[in-house]
């Protein structure tokens, strides 16, 4: 059982000051070049039409010695080819920016006579989508989102920890941040580590050292990390700065958790850092759900295509979907 206890937001503000929720909401830098194809259904239709075309051509070749009608063959090939070209063009040109839409949060409390009282605000920045760097796998991932999650929204997590000292002013002493640290990897690298949770003291965020999206999976690094990574900084410029306000910062309710289908997402159910145990920089956290979505995606690929076939491009899926 976790040591943290969740507190309803209304109960929290009845006893404490709600301003800390807004004041410590992480400001995030996000690349404007983080995009995803919008016309996903067009791509699925393209795969089916193209698959039909290949089957029709194969059947026509098989029965060529027996019967061949150019009046039927060429119009069908021409029309389906034209439709495929239009759908492909529409899909390629339909890339839209992935945006930060809003930020939900939960509040947790820990208390013991020995260690005192601690609080954690878990922020959930909500992205409008996610695009896997492998174009072929991205199609399967979109199917996973559409069929199981019922939403294309992507959710990140950032913990902010506090120690409560009632005898001092202010009573809430900010300790630091805890999040998936994605520094050092290219933005479009398939190699990601979702168990790379790392703690940073609160002064790490001083001097406008904002959080920045580190990769397509919406892990984070610091602005100063990004400035040292010349290729990522300039290849994915411009970077937009997103700050939260009372309209975009909302308490996460059980009802909305069901809407987001949290259980099917690689989201941990409670804070991973335990500051009362000390040695914050060396604490590690592993979430058994970390790779749940990617595991399901890979299992689908293995069942449909097999282990031997490596897919990287959209054409690698032709004939399987």
C-alpha positions as CSV (number, residue, x, y, z in Angstrom):
1,X,0.0,0.0,0.0
2,X,1.3,3.5,-0.8
3,X,2.2,5.8,2.1
4,X,0.5,8.7,0.4
5,X,-3.1,9.6,1.0
6,X,-5.1,11.6,-1.6
7,X,-6.9,14.7,-0.5
8,X,-9.9,16.2,-2.3
9,X,-9.1,19.7,-3.6
10,X,-12.0,21.3,-1.8
11,X,-10.9,19.8,1.5
12,X,-7.4,21.1,0.9
13,X,-8.4,24.7,0.2
14,X,-10.8,24.7,3.1
15,X,-7.8,24.2,5.4
16,X,-4.9,25.5,3.4
17,X,-4.1,28.1,0.7
18,X,-4.9,27.1,-2.9
19,X,-2.5,29.6,-4.4
20,X,0.4,27.1,-4.1
21,X,-1.3,24.9,-6.6
22,X,-1.1,27.7,-9.2
23,X,2.2,29.1,-8.1
24,X,4.1,25.8,-8.5
25,X,2.4,24.5,-11.6
26,X,5.3,23.8,-14.0
27,X,5.9,26.2,-16.9
28,X,6.6,24.1,-19.9
29,X,8.5,24.8,-23.2
30,X,7.1,22.8,-26.0
31,X,8.3,22.4,-29.6
32,X,6.0,23.7,-32.3
33,X,7.4,21.0,-34.6
34,X,5.9,18.3,-32.4
35,X,3.2,17.2,-34.9
36,X,0.9,14.3,-35.7
37,X,-1.1,13.3,-38.8
38,X,-4.7,14.4,-38.3
39,X,-6.3,12.4,-41.1
40,X,-5.8,9.0,-39.5
41,X,-9.0,7.5,-41.0
42,X,-7.8,8.5,-44.4
43,X,-4.6,6.5,-43.9
44,X,-6.6,3.4,-42.8
45,X,-8.8,3.7,-45.9
46,X,-5.7,4.1,-48.0
47,X,-4.2,0.8,-46.6
48,X,-7.4,-1.1,-47.3
49,X,-7.8,0.4,-50.9
50,X,-4.1,-0.3,-51.7
51,X,-4.4,-3.8,-50.3
52,X,-7.5,-4.4,-52.5
53,X,-5.6,-3.1,-55.5
54,X,-2.7,-5.5,-54.9
55,X,-5.1,-8.4,-54.5
56,X,-6.9,-7.5,-57.6
57,X,-3.7,-7.2,-59.6
58,X,-2.5,-10.6,-58.3
59,X,-5.8,-12.3,-59.2
60,X,-5.7,-10.7,-62.6
61,X,-2.2,-12.0,-63.3
62,X,-3.2,-15.5,-62.1
63,X,-6.2,-15.6,-64.5
64,X,-4.4,-13.8,-67.3
65,X,-4.1,-16.9,-69.5
66,X,-7.9,-17.6,-69.1
67,X,-9.5,-14.2,-69.2
68,X,-8.3,-10.6,-69.3
69,X,-10.5,-7.5,-69.9
70,X,-8.5,-4.3,-70.4
71,X,-11.8,-2.4,-70.2
72,X,-12.2,-3.6,-66.6
73,X,-8.6,-3.9,-65.5
74,X,-7.3,-0.4,-66.4
75,X,-10.2,1.6,-65.1
76,X,-10.1,-0.2,-61.7
77,X,-6.4,0.2,-61.4
78,X,-6.6,3.8,-62.5
79,X,-9.4,4.8,-60.2
80,X,-8.1,3.0,-57.1
81,X,-4.6,4.3,-57.8
82,X,-6.0,7.9,-58.0
83,X,-8.0,7.5,-54.8
84,X,-4.9,6.1,-53.0
85,X,-2.8,9.0,-54.2
86,X,-5.4,11.5,-53.0
87,X,-5.7,9.9,-49.6
88,X,-2.0,9.6,-49.2
89,X,-1.5,13.3,-50.1
90,X,-4.3,14.3,-47.7
91,X,-2.7,12.3,-44.9
92,X,0.8,13.7,-45.5
93,X,-0.5,17.2,-45.6
94,X,-2.7,16.8,-42.6
95,X,0.0,17.1,-39.9
96,X,-1.2,19.3,-37.1
97,X,0.7,20.7,-34.1
98,X,0.5,18.8,-30.9
99,X,-0.4,21.4,-28.2
100,X,-0.7,21.6,-24.5
101,X,-4.4,21.9,-23.8
102,X,-4.7,22.0,-20.0
103,X,-3.2,20.7,-16.8
104,X,-5.0,18.6,-14.2
105,X,-3.7,17.9,-10.7
106,X,-4.1,15.8,-7.6
107,X,-3.0,16.5,-4.1
108,X,-1.5,13.9,-1.7
109,X,-0.6,14.0,1.9
110,X,1.8,12.0,4.2
111,X,2.0,12.3,7.9
112,X,3.7,10.4,10.7
113,X,4.7,11.6,14.2
114,X,8.3,10.7,13.4
115,X,8.7,12.6,10.1
116,X,6.0,15.2,10.2
117,X,3.7,16.2,7.3
118,X,4.5,16.3,3.6
119,X,2.4,17.2,0.6
120,X,2.7,16.4,-3.1
121,X,0.9,18.0,-6.0
122,X,0.9,15.7,-9.0
123,X,0.4,17.8,-12.2
124,X,-0.9,16.1,-15.3
125,X,-0.1,18.2,-18.4
126,X,-2.5,17.2,-21.2
127,X,-1.2,17.1,-24.7
128,X,-3.6,17.1,-27.7
129,X,-1.9,14.0,-29.1
130,X,1.3,11.9,-29.5
131,X,3.1,10.7,-32.6
132,X,5.4,7.7,-32.5
133,X,8.6,8.3,-34.5
134,X,8.2,5.0,-36.3
135,X,5.5,5.8,-38.9
136,X,4.3,2.3,-39.2
137,X,4.1,1.7,-35.5
138,X,2.3,5.0,-35.1
139,X,-0.6,3.6,-37.1
140,X,-0.9,0.7,-34.7
141,X,-0.5,3.1,-31.8
142,X,-3.3,5.2,-33.1
143,X,-5.5,2.1,-33.4
144,X,-4.7,1.4,-29.7
145,X,-5.7,4.9,-28.8
146,X,-8.9,4.7,-30.8
147,X,-10.0,1.3,-29.8
148,X,-8.9,1.0,-26.1
149,X,-8.3,4.4,-24.7
150,X,-11.0,6.1,-26.8
151,X,-9.0,9.3,-26.9
152,X,-5.9,10.6,-28.6
153,X,-5.0,12.8,-25.7
154,X,-1.6,12.2,-24.1
155,X,-0.9,12.7,-20.4
156,X,2.4,13.5,-18.7
157,X,3.2,13.7,-14.9
158,X,5.2,16.1,-12.8
159,X,5.4,15.8,-9.0
160,X,6.1,18.9,-6.8
161,X,6.9,18.1,-3.2
162,X,6.5,20.2,0.0
163,X,7.2,19.8,3.6
164,X,4.6,21.3,5.9
165,X,6.1,23.3,8.8
166,X,3.2,25.0,10.7
167,X,5.5,27.0,12.9
168,X,7.2,28.8,10.0
169,X,6.1,31.3,7.3
170,X,5.3,30.2,4.7
171,X,4.2,26.9,6.1
172,X,4.7,25.0,2.9
173,X,8.4,24.6,2.2
174,X,8.9,23.5,-1.5
175,X,11.4,20.7,-1.8
176,X,11.6,19.9,-5.5
177,X,10.4,18.2,-8.6
178,X,10.1,14.5,-9.6
179,X,9.5,13.5,-13.2
180,X,10.6,11.3,-16.1
181,X,13.9,12.8,-17.2
182,X,14.5,12.5,-20.9
183,X,17.8,14.4,-21.3
184,X,20.4,13.2,-23.7
185,X,18.1,11.4,-26.2
186,X,17.1,12.7,-29.7
187,X,13.6,14.0,-29.9
188,X,12.5,11.3,-32.3
189,X,14.4,8.4,-30.8
190,X,12.4,5.2,-30.2
191,X,14.7,4.4,-27.3
192,X,13.0,5.9,-24.3
193,X,13.3,5.1,-20.6
194,X,10.0,5.6,-18.8
195,X,11.4,4.5,-15.5
196,X,14.0,7.4,-15.6
197,X,12.3,9.3,-12.8
198,X,14.6,11.8,-11.2
199,X,14.4,14.3,-8.4
200,X,15.5,17.9,-8.7
201,X,15.6,20.5,-5.8
202,X,13.3,23.4,-6.1
203,X,16.2,25.9,-6.9
204,X,16.7,24.0,-10.2
205,X,13.7,25.9,-11.5
206,X,15.1,29.4,-10.6
207,X,16.3,31.9,-13.1
208,X,13.6,30.9,-15.7
209,X,14.9,27.4,-16.0
210,X,11.6,26.0,-17.2
211,X,10.7,22.4,-18.0
212,X,11.0,21.5,-21.7
213,X,9.5,18.5,-23.6
214,X,12.5,16.2,-24.2
215,X,11.0,13.8,-26.8
216,X,8.0,12.6,-28.7
217,X,6.9,10.7,-25.6
218,X,6.5,14.0,-23.7
219,X,9.1,13.3,-21.1
220,X,10.9,16.4,-19.7
221,X,14.2,18.0,-19.3
222,X,15.3,21.5,-18.2
223,X,15.7,24.5,-20.3
224,X,19.4,24.6,-19.5
225,X,19.7,21.0,-20.8
226,X,18.0,22.0,-24.0
227,X,20.3,24.9,-24.5
228,X,23.3,22.5,-24.3
229,X,21.8,20.3,-26.9
230,X,22.3,22.4,-30.0
231,X,20.8,20.0,-32.5
232,X,17.5,19.5,-30.6
233,X,17.2,23.2,-29.6
234,X,17.5,24.4,-33.2
235,X,16.0,21.5,-35.1
236,X,12.8,21.7,-33.1
237,X,12.5,25.5,-32.8
238,X,10.4,27.5,-32.3
239,X,9.7,26.5,-28.7
240,X,6.5,27.8,-27.2
241,X,6.3,28.7,-23.5
242,X,3.2,27.5,-21.8
243,X,2.1,28.8,-18.4
244,X,-1.0,27.7,-16.6
245,X,-3.8,29.8,-15.1
246,X,-7.0,29.2,-13.2
247,X,-8.9,28.3,-16.4
248,X,-6.4,25.6,-17.6
249,X,-5.5,24.2,-14.2
250,X,-8.1,21.8,-12.9
251,X,-8.4,19.2,-10.1
252,X,-8.5,15.7,-11.5
253,X,-11.8,14.0,-10.6
254,X,-12.7,10.3,-10.6
255,X,-15.3,11.0,-13.3
256,X,-12.7,12.6,-15.6
257,X,-10.3,9.7,-14.9
258,X,-12.9,7.4,-16.4
259,X,-13.2,9.7,-19.4
260,X,-9.4,9.6,-19.9
261,X,-9.4,5.9,-19.3
262,X,-6.5,6.2,-16.9
263,X,-6.4,2.5,-16.2
264,X,-5.3,1.8,-19.8
265,X,-2.5,4.4,-19.7
266,X,1.0,4.1,-18.4
267,X,0.1,6.5,-15.5
268,X,1.2,5.7,-12.0
269,X,-1.5,5.8,-9.4
270,X,0.3,7.7,-6.6
271,X,3.5,9.8,-6.1
272,X,6.7,7.9,-6.5
273,X,9.0,10.0,-4.4
274,X,9.0,9.6,-0.6
275,X,10.8,12.6,0.8
276,X,10.5,11.6,4.4
277,X,12.9,8.8,3.7
278,X,15.7,11.2,2.8
279,X,18.3,10.8,0.0
280,X,16.0,12.4,-2.5
281,X,18.5,12.5,-5.3
282,X,19.1,8.7,-5.1
283,X,15.5,7.6,-4.8
284,X,14.3,5.5,-7.8
285,X,10.8,4.6,-8.9
286,X,9.6,1.9,-11.3
287,X,6.0,1.8,-12.5
288,X,4.8,-1.6,-13.6
289,X,2.5,0.2,-16.1
290,X,5.3,2.2,-17.6
291,X,5.3,0.4,-21.0
292,X,1.7,-0.9,-21.0
293,X,0.7,1.0,-24.2
294,X,3.9,0.2,-26.1
295,X,3.7,-3.5,-25.0
296,X,0.2,-3.8,-26.3
297,X,1.2,-2.1,-29.6
298,X,4.1,-4.5,-30.0
299,X,1.9,-7.5,-29.2
300,X,-0.5,-6.5,-31.9
301,X,2.3,-6.1,-34.4
302,X,3.7,-9.5,-33.5
303,X,0.3,-11.2,-33.8
304,X,-0.5,-9.6,-37.2
305,X,2.9,-9.5,-38.8
306,X,5.2,-11.8,-36.8
307,X,8.5,-11.4,-35.0
308,X,10.6,-11.7,-38.1
309,X,9.3,-8.6,-40.0
310,X,10.7,-5.3,-38.9
311,X,8.4,-2.4,-39.7
312,X,9.6,1.2,-40.1
313,X,7.6,2.7,-42.9
314,X,3.9,2.7,-43.7
315,X,4.4,0.5,-46.7
316,X,5.7,-2.2,-44.4
317,X,2.1,-2.7,-43.1
318,X,0.6,-3.1,-46.5
319,X,-1.2,-6.4,-46.9
320,X,-1.4,-6.9,-43.1
321,X,-4.1,-4.4,-42.1
